[in-house]
Amino acid sequence: MASPASPADTRAFIIERLVGDRGDNANVVEAGRALGARALPLFSDGLNGSLSSPVTIELKSVDVSRLSEVKPQDTSRFAMTIGASPMSSDALVMLIDADAIAVVVSALFGGDPDLPITPIARELSPTELEVAGIVFQEVATSVNGWGARALNVKFPLPTALTGTELKRKIFRDGPAVRLVFSIAIGETIGTLQLHMPQRVLMHRTGGKAAEAEPAVAEDWRQRFNDEVMRSKVELEATMPLQRMTLGDLANLQAGQVIELEPNAQSEARLSARKKTLFVCEFGKLGQNYTVRVKSPFDEDKDFMDGLLPGQG
């Protein structure tokens, strides 16, 4: 993506990656649901028009997402393609699972709709990837639109990726909206996910961040704080052993047993990013070790305890 050319572009560039053009998740979800409702009949009619027997397509859910979290863990059971537009190189990120592909393959090649569909329990074949491409084409066409709000998606879409190729694919980060469609015949149901950057969604549905009322400092502070609170951090729990001299420490040998202090189990420390947060009690629940939060960590008290040996 090209570098922002002006302060206004720079601001929009930063905001998109942190909270999206709108920032309010309720607005984003509402816009996504409206787009999904309009696209659903076009998607259903377009896909069923090329099948031997009809499939049932429904919009199951709409929520906010991050583009960096689109890629599935088991890439062998999914196919993906990305539709580009003048607005964004990843305007449409579409992901279909093996169950949905099996449903469409059966309907395309005249499978009996009254019989259970054999699931795909292997890597997807070239034919199945072509079928996934047919579905992606219909999805992109249904949401592309026309006129001033058209996304102007570049057709034909790239060949669908799966397996190792999909695993190697690198996605940029940024706020997005996720629309989940179900594709079913009888009891066999698969899913198709459509991810769109939030600024692309707002353009497509007619929302323009530039026309929104300027947010006061407190509003933006809250939006940034909300995004920060969604970040993931690694927790570490440690227990104190005992005090010893540097000489004793230097003489430790492999296999030597070090005793825990009598209160060690109730003085575990819970930390994140090298900052101690809570004092905890070490324990066990079933086969899993646990720590129970007792109180917030008091740095001043810990400093004083360190100055008074035997008082910790």
Secondary structure, DSSP 8 states (H G I E B T S, - for coil): -----SHHHHHHHHHHHHTTTT--HHHHHHHHHHHHHHHHHHHHHHHHTTSSS--EEEEEEEEEEEGGG-S-S-GGGEEEEEE--SS-TTSEEEEEEHHHHHHHHHHHTT--TTS------S---HHHHHHHHHHHHHHHHHHH--GGG-----SS----B-HHHHHH------EEEEEEEEEEETTEEEEEEEEEEHHHHHHHHT--GGGS----HHHHHHHHHHHHHT----EEEE-------HHHHHT--TT------TTGGG-EEEEETTEEEEEEEEEEETTEEEEEEEEE--HHHHHHHHHSTT--
